Amino acid sequence: MFTLSMLISHTLTDFVIQTDSMVKAKSERRLRGFLLHGGALLLTALPFLMLLAGSSFISASWKVLIIIASHLVIDYLKEGIHKHLERRAAPKISRLQLFLSDQILHIAVILLVTSGSSMEYNGLSLWLTDTFMRNSAITYESAKRIFLVLYIAFSGAYFIPLMLDKVYEKVEGYTDILNMILKVGEDKVAHGFIDEVKAGKWIGIMERILMVIFLYSNQISSIGFIIAVKSLARFKMMENKIFAEYYLMGTLLSVVYTFIAYGALESIL
């Protein structure tokens, strides 16, 4: 359970809590960005730590600090490499590889540090279980399900744009071109709505949440229904070949990423 708690903490911090200003501060290698990131990791780990008794609390606290320190070191090195790649005008695939390497290292450190940890829970944990969960409890399987849903859904929102950047790397400003296609026939109010809401990102996140749930419940055939419903929303725009290819590429990447990430994470947890 300790392992999954830290994996969920990592997921929430890297993909949900982390703001654009934190990312900017880290990219400029400013201490503030890393301190905020480390603080977010600690805050998301605290609920689990508060449920531990005595020696388990002390042992887990040290391990959490080790994980946070290693996380920040990895991020600092990643930003340094990123800056180096930017100066060399390196291809986008390098940034994709950097993202994947960063995530693999973070997960590997968590697995290594928490491996074999046996935790004793305190009275608060028992009271919460008796009060709110009655005869049920958060099992390893349910915690794993929560992690798989969160990680695959939100990490995909970072991975897929990096993959699309690689596919369209020879088309300068391809996102601006696609954004203009989205706005064809819309008034100025709709233009602002399209720019600010970023509905595509959240549609992708919800799409991957549903796909993971279907995979977990062995309802793979239902995934086709998600893709069909998603396509209906953009039916008229499919007449534009440029948009249709981009849309299909993004959708298939989302499906492939979900299957591969689910299989890989399921096999190591």
CYANA upper distance limits for C-alpha pairs under 8 A (distance plus 0.5 A):
  1 MET  CA      5 SER  CA      6.58
  1 MET  CA    140 TYR  CA      6.40
  1 MET  CA    143 ALA  CA      7.88
  2 PHE  CA      6 MET  CA      6.80
  2 PHE  CA     48 PHE  CA      8.28
  2 PHE  CA    114 THR  CA      7.11
  2 PHE  CA    117 SER  CA      7.71
  2 PHE  CA    119 MET  CA      8.22
  3 THR  CA      7 LEU  CA      6.74
  3 THR  CA    110 ILE  CA      7.19
  3 THR  CA    111 LEU  CA      6.88
  3 THR  CA    114 THR  CA      5.98
  3 THR  CA    115 SER  CA      7.74
  4 LEU  CA      8 ILE  CA      6.55
  4 LEU  CA    140 TYR  CA      8.48
  4 LEU  CA    143 ALA  CA      7.02
  4 LEU  CA    144 LYS  CA      6.90
  4 LEU  CA    147 PHE  CA      7.44
  5 SER  CA      9 SER  CA      6.64
  5 SER  CA     45 ALA  CA      7.53
  5 SER  CA     48 PHE  CA      7.31
  5 SER  CA    143 ALA  CA      8.22
  6 MET  CA     10 HIS  CA      6.60
  6 MET  CA     45 ALA  CA      6.96
  6 MET  CA     64 VAL  CA      8.35
  6 MET  CA    110 ILE  CA      7.32
  7 LEU  CA     11 THR  CA      6.70
  7 LEU  CA    107 ILE  CA      7.52
  7 LEU  CA    110 ILE  CA      7.48
  7 LEU  CA    147 PHE  CA      7.44
  8 ILE  CA     12 LEU  CA      6.62
  8 ILE  CA    146 ILE  CA      8.37
  8 ILE  CA    147 PHE  CA      5.94
  8 ILE  CA    150 LEU  CA      8.13
  8 ILE  CA    151 TYR  CA      8.15
  9 SER  CA     13 THR  CA      6.61
  9 SER  CA     41 LEU  CA      6.61
  9 SER  CA     44 THR  CA      5.62
  9 SER  CA     45 ALA  CA      6.26
 10 HIS  CA     14 ASP  CA      6.47
 10 HIS  CA     41 LEU  CA      7.07
 11 THR  CA     15 PHE  CA      6.29
 11 THR  CA     16 VAL  CA      7.73
 11 THR  CA    147 PHE  CA      8.30
 11 THR  CA    150 LEU  CA      7.43
 11 THR  CA    151 TYR  CA      6.16
 11 THR  CA    154 PHE  CA      8.43
 11 THR  CA    155 SER  CA      8.37
 12 LEU  CA     16 VAL  CA      5.38
 12 LEU  CA     17 ILE  CA      6.37
 12 LEU  CA     44 THR  CA      7.97
 12 LEU  CA    150 LEU  CA      8.33
 13 THR  CA     17 ILE  CA      5.47
 13 THR  CA     18 GLN  CA      6.18
 13 THR  CA     37 HIS  CA      7.63
 13 THR  CA     40 ALA  CA      6.44
 13 THR  CA     41 LEU  CA      6.32
 13 THR  CA     44 THR  CA      7.92
 14 ASP  CA     18 GLN  CA      6.19
 15 PHE  CA    154 PHE  CA      6.37
 15 PHE  CA    155 SER  CA      6.84
 16 VAL  CA    154 PHE  CA      7.81
 17 ILE  CA     40 ALA  CA      7.93
 18 GLN  CA     22 MET  CA      6.72
 18 GLN  CA     23 VAL  CA      7.58
 18 GLN  CA     37 HIS  CA      7.57
 18 GLN  CA     40 ALA  CA      8.50
 19 THR  CA     23 VAL  CA      6.88
 20 ASP  CA     24 LYS  CA      6.60
 21 SER  CA     25 ALA  CA      6.60
 21 SER  CA     33 GLY  CA      8.40
 22 MET  CA     26 LYS  CA      6.65
 22 MET  CA     33 GLY  CA      5.43
 22 MET  CA     34 PHE  CA      8.30
 22 MET  CA     36 LEU  CA      7.63
 22 MET  CA     37 HIS  CA      7.75
 23 VAL  CA     27 SER  CA      6.56
 23 VAL  CA     33 GLY  CA      7.49
 24 LYS  CA     28 GLU  CA      6.80
 24 LYS  CA     33 GLY  CA      8.17
 25 ALA  CA     29 ARG  CA      6.74
 25 ALA  CA     30 ARG  CA      5.84
 25 ALA  CA     31 LEU  CA      8.26
 25 ALA  CA     32 ARG  CA      7.27
 25 ALA  CA     33 GLY  CA      5.15
 25 ALA  CA     34 PHE  CA      8.30
 26 LYS  CA     30 ARG  CA      6.22
 26 LYS  CA     31 LEU  CA      8.03
 26 LYS  CA     32 ARG  CA      8.32
 26 LYS  CA     33 GLY  CA      5.29
 26 LYS  CA     34 PHE  CA      6.56
 26 LYS  CA     76 TYR  CA      8.02
 26 LYS  CA     79 GLU  CA      7.64
 27 SER  CA     79 GLU  CA      6.14
 27 SER  CA     83 LYS  CA      8.44
 28 GLU  CA     79 GLU  CA      8.46
 29 ARG  CA     33 GLY  CA      7.97
 29 ARG  CA     34 PHE  CA      8.42
 29 ARG  CA     76 TYR  CA      7.43
 29 ARG  CA     79 GLU  CA      7.52
 29 ARG  CA     80 GLY  CA      8.35
 30 ARG  CA     34 PHE  CA      7.63
 31 LEU  CA     35 LEU  CA      6.65
 32 ARG  CA     36 LEU  CA      6.61
 33 GLY  CA     37 HIS  CA      6.71
 34 PHE  CA     38 GLY  CA      6.54
 34 PHE  CA     72 LEU  CA      6.92
 34 PHE  CA     76 TYR  CA      8.48
 35 LEU  CA     39 GLY  CA      6.50
 36 LEU  CA     40 ALA  CA      6.66
 37 HIS  CA     41 LEU  CA      6.86
 37 HIS  CA     72 LEU  CA      8.33
 38 GLY  CA     42 LEU  CA      6.79
 38 GLY  CA     68 ILE  CA      6.51
 38 GLY  CA     69 ALA  CA      8.24
 38 GLY  CA     72 LEU  CA      7.35
 39 GLY  CA     43 LEU  CA      6.63
 40 ALA  CA     44 THR  CA      6.69
 41 LEU  CA     45 ALA  CA      6.76
 41 LEU  CA     68 ILE  CA      7.17
 42 LEU  CA     46 LEU  CA      6.62
 42 LEU  CA     64 VAL  CA      8.05
 42 LEU  CA     65 LEU  CA      8.47
 42 LEU  CA     68 ILE  CA      7.92
 43 LEU  CA     47 PRO  CA      8.18
 45 ALA  CA     49 LEU  CA      7.01
 45 ALA  CA     64 VAL  CA      8.03
 46 LEU  CA     50 MET  CA      6.53
 47 PRO  CA     51 LEU  CA      7.42
 48 PHE  CA     52 LEU  CA      7.67
 49 LEU  CA     57 PHE  CA      6.56
 49 LEU  CA     60 ALA  CA      7.53
 49 LEU  CA     61 SER  CA      7.53
 50 MET  CA     57 PHE  CA      8.13
 51 LEU  CA    121 TYR  CA      6.17
 51 LEU  CA    122 ASN  CA      6.17
 51 LEU  CA    123 GLY  CA      8.30
 51 LEU  CA    124 LEU  CA      6.59
 51 LEU  CA    125 SER  CA      5.57
 52 LEU  CA     56 SER  CA      6.38
 52 LEU  CA     57 PHE  CA      5.49
 52 LEU  CA    119 MET  CA      7.44
 52 LEU  CA    120 GLU  CA      6.41
 52 LEU  CA    121 TYR  CA      4.84
 52 LEU  CA    122 ASN  CA      5.70
 52 LEU  CA    125 SER  CA      8.16
 53 ALA  CA     57 PHE  CA      6.02
 53 ALA  CA    120 GLU  CA      6.19
 53 ALA  CA    121 TYR  CA      5.61
 53 ALA  CA    122 ASN  CA      4.98
 53 ALA  CA    123 GLY  CA      8.50
 54 GLY  CA     58 ILE  CA      7.17
 55 SER  CA     59 SER  CA      6.56
 56 SER  CA     60 ALA  CA      6.41
 56 SER  CA    118 SER  CA      8.33
 56 SER  CA    119 MET  CA      5.87
 56 SER  CA    120 GLU  CA      6.31
 56 SER  CA    121 TYR  CA      8.32
 57 PHE  CA     61 SER  CA      6.43
 58 ILE  CA     62 TRP  CA      6.90
 59 SER  CA     63 LYS  CA      6.95
 60 ALA  CA     64 VAL  CA      6.56
 61 SER  CA     65 LEU  CA      6.76
 62 TRP  CA     66 ILE  CA      6.78
 63 LYS  CA     67 ILE  CA      6.69
 63 LYS  CA    113 VAL  CA      6.96
 63 LYS  CA    114 THR  CA      7.66
 64 VAL  CA     68 ILE  CA      6.64
 65 LEU  CA     69 ALA  CA      6.54
 66 ILE  CA     70 SER  CA      6.61
 66 ILE  CA    113 VAL  CA      8.40
 67 ILE  CA     71 HIS  CA      6.45
 67 ILE  CA    109 VAL  CA      7.30
 67 ILE  CA    110 ILE  CA      6.86
 67 ILE  CA    113 VAL  CA      7.74
 68 ILE  CA     72 LEU  CA      6.75
 69 ALA  CA     73 VAL  CA      6.77
 70 SER  CA     74 ILE  CA      6.59
 70 SER  CA    109 VAL  CA      8.12
 71 HIS  CA     75 ASP  CA      6.70
 71 HIS  CA    106 HIS  CA      6.72
 72 LEU  CA     76 TYR  CA      6.50
 73 VAL  CA     77 LEU  CA      6.70
 74 ILE  CA     78 LYS  CA      6.54
 74 ILE  CA    102 ASP  CA      7.46
 74 ILE  CA    105 LEU  CA      8.22
 74 ILE  CA    106 HIS  CA      8.21
 75 ASP  CA     79 GLU  CA      6.67
 75 ASP  CA    102 ASP  CA      7.86
 76 TYR  CA     80 GLY  CA      6.84
 77 LEU  CA     81 ILE  CA      6.75
 78 LYS  CA     82 HIS  CA      6.55
 78 LYS  CA     98 LEU  CA      7.51
 78 LYS  CA    102 ASP  CA      7.58
 79 GLU  CA     83 LYS  CA      6.66
 80 GLY  CA     84 HIS  CA      6.84
 81 ILE  CA     85 LEU  CA      6.70
 82 HIS  CA     86 GLU  CA      6.72
 82 HIS  CA     95 ARG  CA      7.60
 82 HIS  CA     98 LEU  CA      8.32
 83 LYS  CA     87 ARG  CA      6.82
 84 HIS  CA     88 ARG  CA      6.95
 85 LEU  CA     89 ALA  CA      6.50
 85 LEU  CA     90 ALA  CA      5.53
 85 LEU  CA     94 SER  CA      8.17
 86 GLU  CA     90 ALA  CA      6.59
 90 ALA  CA     94 SER  CA      7.27
 91 PRO  CA     95 ARG  CA      8.14
 91 PRO  CA    166 LYS  CA      8.26
 91 PRO  CA    169 GLU  CA      8.33
 92 LYS  CA     96 LEU  CA      6.98
 92 LYS  CA    162 LEU  CA      7.70
 92 LYS  CA    165 ASP  CA      6.94
 92 LYS  CA    166 LYS  CA      6.02
 92 LYS  CA    169 GLU  CA      7.62
 93 ILE  CA     97 GLN  CA      6.63
 93 ILE  CA    162 LEU  CA      8.16
 93 ILE  CA    163 MET  CA      8.09
 93 ILE  CA    166 LYS  CA      6.29
 94 SER  CA     98 LEU  CA      6.54
 95 ARG  CA     99 PHE  CA      6.66
 95 ARG  CA    162 LEU  CA      7.90
 96 LEU  CA    100 LEU  CA      6.82
 96 LEU  CA    159 PHE  CA      7.73
 96 LEU  CA    162 LEU  CA      6.14
 96 LEU  CA    163 MET  CA      7.37
 97 GLN  CA    101 SER  CA      6.47
 98 LEU  CA    102 ASP  CA      6.48
 99 PHE  CA    103 GLN  CA      6.79
 99 PHE  CA    159 PHE  CA      8.12
100 LEU  CA    104 ILE  CA      6.61
101 SER  CA    105 LEU  CA      6.58
102 ASP  CA    106 HIS  CA      6.76
103 GLN  CA    107 ILE  CA      6.67
104 ILE  CA    108 ALA  CA      6.46
105 LEU  CA    109 VAL  CA      6.58
106 HIS  CA    110 ILE  CA      6.89
107 ILE  CA    111 LEU  CA      6.70
108 ALA  CA    112 LEU  CA      6.54
109 VAL  CA    113 VAL  CA      6.49
110 ILE  CA    114 THR  CA      6.45
111 LEU  CA    115 SER  CA      6.14
121 TYR  CA    125 SER  CA      6.66
121 TYR  CA    126 LEU  CA      8.13
122 ASN  CA    126 LEU  CA      7.29
123 GLY  CA    127 TRP  CA      6.54
124 LEU  CA    128 LEU  CA      6.58
125 SER  CA    129 THR  CA      6.73
126 LEU  CA    130 ASP  CA      6.63
127 TRP  CA    131 THR  CA      6.38
128 LEU  CA    132 PHE  CA      6.26
128 LEU  CA    133 MET  CA      7.75
129 THR  CA    133 MET  CA      5.40
129 THR  CA    134 ARG  CA      6.74
129 THR  CA    135 ASN  CA      8.44
129 THR  CA    136 SER  CA      7.98
129 THR  CA    137 ALA  CA      6.81
130 ASP  CA    134 ARG  CA      5.35
130 ASP  CA    135 ASN  CA      7.76
133 MET  CA    137 ALA  CA      6.61
138 ILE  CA    142 SER  CA      6.62
138 ILE  CA    143 ALA  CA      7.09
139 THR  CA    143 ALA  CA      6.76
140 TYR  CA    144 LYS  CA      6.56
141 GLU  CA    145 ARG  CA      6.66
142 SER  CA    146 ILE  CA      6.85
143 ALA  CA    147 PHE  CA      6.81
144 LYS  CA    148 LEU  CA      6.63
144 LYS  CA    269 LEU  CA      8.21
145 ARG  CA    149 VAL  CA      6.69
145 ARG  CA    216 TYR  CA      8.35
146 ILE  CA    150 LEU  CA      6.68
147 PHE  CA    151 TYR  CA      6.30
148 LEU  CA    152 ILE  CA      6.38
148 LEU  CA    212 VAL  CA      7.76
148 LEU  CA    262 TYR  CA      7.44
148 LEU  CA    265 LEU  CA      8.01
149 VAL  CA    153 ALA  CA      6.41
149 VAL  CA    208 ARG  CA      8.20
149 VAL  CA    209 ILE  CA      5.98
149 VAL  CA    212 VAL  CA      6.45
149 VAL  CA    213 ILE  CA      7.80
150 LEU  CA    154 PHE  CA      6.52
150 LEU  CA    209 ILE  CA      7.96
151 TYR  CA    155 SER  CA      6.10
151 TYR  CA    156 GLY  CA      8.46
152 ILE  CA    156 GLY  CA      6.29
152 ILE  CA    208 ARG  CA      7.31
152 ILE  CA    209 ILE  CA      8.07
152 ILE  CA    212 VAL  CA      8.28
152 ILE  CA    258 THR  CA      6.75
152 ILE  CA    261 ALA  CA      7.16
152 ILE  CA    262 TYR  CA      7.79
153 ALA  CA    157 ALA  CA      7.53
153 ALA  CA    204 GLY  CA      8.17
153 ALA  CA    205 ILE  CA      5.31
153 ALA  CA    206 MET  CA      7.54
153 ALA  CA    207 GLU  CA      8.30
153 ALA  CA    208 ARG  CA      5.43
153 ALA  CA    209 ILE  CA      5.94
153 ALA  CA    258 THR  CA      8.47
154 PHE  CA    158 TYR  CA      7.84
154 PHE  CA    205 ILE  CA      6.57
155 SER  CA    159 PHE  CA      6.75
156 GLY  CA    160 ILE  CA      6.22
156 GLY  CA    205 ILE  CA      7.92
156 GLY  CA    208 ARG  CA      8.49
156 GLY  CA    254 SER  CA      7.44
156 GLY  CA    257 TYR  CA      7.59
156 GLY  CA    258 THR  CA      8.29
157 ALA  CA    161 PRO  CA      7.47
157 ALA  CA    201 LYS  CA      6.91
157 ALA  CA    204 GLY  CA      7.62
157 ALA  CA    205 ILE  CA      7.18
158 TYR  CA    162 LEU  CA      7.18
159 PHE  CA    163 MET  CA      6.87
160 ILE  CA    164 LEU  CA      6.66
160 ILE  CA    250 GLY  CA      7.42
160 ILE  CA    253 LEU  CA      7.05
160 ILE  CA    254 SER  CA      7.29
161 PRO  CA    165 ASP  CA      6.52
162 LEU  CA    166 LYS  CA      6.99
163 MET  CA    167 VAL  CA      6.92
164 LEU  CA    168 TYR  CA      6.58
164 LEU  CA    249 MET  CA      8.39
164 LEU  CA    250 GLY  CA      7.76
165 ASP  CA    169 GLU  CA      5.92
168 TYR  CA    174 TYR  CA      7.40
173 GLY  CA    177 ILE  CA      7.12
174 TYR  CA    178 LEU  CA      6.80
175 THR  CA    179 ASN  CA      6.53
176 ASP  CA    180 MET  CA      6.73
177 ILE  CA    181 ILE  CA      6.98
178 LEU  CA    182 LEU  CA      6.88
178 LEU  CA    242 ILE  CA      8.48
178 LEU  CA    243 PHE  CA      7.11
179 ASN  CA    183 LYS  CA      6.97
180 MET  CA    184 VAL  CA      6.92
181 ILE  CA    243 PHE  CA      7.85
182 LEU  CA    194 ILE  CA      8.38
182 LEU  CA    237 MET  CA      8.39
183 LYS  CA    187 ASP  CA      8.45
183 LYS  CA    190 ALA  CA      8.05
183 LYS  CA    191 HIS  CA      6.47
183 LYS  CA    194 ILE  CA      8.11
186 GLU  CA    190 ALA  CA      6.27
186 GLU  CA    191 HIS  CA      7.12
187 ASP  CA    191 HIS  CA      6.85
188 LYS  CA    192 GLY  CA      6.95
189 VAL  CA    193 PHE  CA      6.86
190 ALA  CA    194 ILE  CA      6.64
191 HIS  CA    195 ASP  CA      6.79
192 GLY  CA    196 GLU  CA      6.66
193 PHE  CA    197 VAL  CA      6.35
194 ILE  CA    198 LYS  CA      6.93
194 ILE  CA    199 ALA  CA      8.11
198 LYS  CA    202 TRP  CA      7.62
199 ALA  CA    203 ILE  CA      6.52
200 GLY  CA    204 GLY  CA      6.66
201 LYS  CA    205 ILE  CA      6.85
202 TRP  CA    206 MET  CA      6.66
203 ILE  CA    207 GLU  CA      6.46
204 GLY  CA    208 ARG  CA      6.75
204 GLY  CA    254 SER  CA      7.83
205 ILE  CA    209 ILE  CA      6.76
206 MET  CA    210 LEU  CA      6.77
207 GLU  CA    211 MET  CA      6.74
207 GLU  CA    226 ILE  CA      7.40
208 ARG  CA    212 VAL  CA      6.59
208 ARG  CA    254 SER  CA      7.60
208 ARG  CA    255 VAL  CA      8.05
208 ARG  CA    258 THR  CA      7.03
209 ILE  CA    213 ILE  CA      6.84
210 LEU  CA    214 PHE  CA      6.64
210 LEU  CA    223 ILE  CA      8.42
211 MET  CA    215 LEU  CA      6.56
211 MET  CA    220 ILE  CA      8.41
211 MET  CA    223 ILE  CA      6.47
211 MET  CA    255 VAL  CA      8.38
211 MET  CA    258 THR  CA      7.78
212 VAL  CA    216 TYR  CA      6.51
212 VAL  CA    258 THR  CA      7.56
212 VAL  CA    262 TYR  CA      7.80
213 ILE  CA    217 SER  CA      6.69
214 PHE  CA    218 ASN  CA      6.37
214 PHE  CA    219 GLN  CA      5.23
214 PHE  CA    220 ILE  CA      6.33
214 PHE  CA    222 SER  CA      7.31
214 PHE  CA    223 ILE  CA      7.56
215 LEU  CA    219 GLN  CA      6.42
215 LEU  CA    220 ILE  CA      6.17
219 GLN  CA    223 ILE  CA      8.19
221 SER  CA    225 PHE  CA      8.19
222 SER  CA    226 ILE  CA      7.43
223 ILE  CA    227 ILE  CA      7.12
224 GLY  CA    228 ALA  CA      6.71
225 PHE  CA    229 VAL  CA      6.69
226 ILE  CA    230 LYS  CA      6.61
227 ILE  CA    231 SER  CA      6.61
227 ILE  CA    251 THR  CA      8.07
228 ALA  CA    232 LEU  CA      6.89
229 VAL  CA    233 ALA  CA      7.36
230 LYS  CA    234 ARG  CA      7.78
231 SER  CA    235 PHE  CA      6.48
234 ARG  CA    238 MET  CA      6.94
235 PHE  CA    239 GLU  CA      8.35
237 MET  CA    243 PHE  CA      7.46
237 MET  CA    244 ALA  CA      7.67
238 MET  CA    243 PHE  CA      7.04
238 MET  CA    244 ALA  CA      5.25
239 GLU  CA    244 ALA  CA      7.57
240 ASN  CA    244 ALA  CA      6.52
241 LYS  CA    245 GLU  CA      6.62
242 ILE  CA    246 TYR  CA      6.84
243 PHE  CA    247 TYR  CA      6.41
244 ALA  CA    248 LEU  CA      6.55
245 GLU  CA    249 MET  CA      6.51
246 TYR  CA    250 GLY  CA      6.64
247 TYR  CA    251 THR  CA      6.64
248 LEU  CA    252 LEU  CA      6.55
249 MET  CA    253 LEU  CA      6.52
250 GLY  CA    254 SER  CA      6.67
251 THR  CA    255 VAL  CA      6.88
252 LEU  CA    256 VAL  CA      6.56
253 LEU  CA    257 TYR  CA      6.34
254 SER  CA    258 THR  CA      6.60
255 VAL  CA    259 PHE  CA      6.81
256 VAL  CA    260 ILE  CA      6.63
257 TYR  CA    261 ALA  CA      6.31
258 THR  CA    262 TYR  CA      6.29
259 PHE  CA    263 GLY  CA      6.60
260 ILE  CA    264 ALA  CA      6.57
261 ALA  CA    265 LEU  CA      6.46
262 TYR  CA    266 GLU  CA      6.30
263 GLY  CA    267 SER  CA      6.65
264 ALA  CA    268 ILE  CA      7.20
265 LEU  CA    269 LEU  CA      6.72
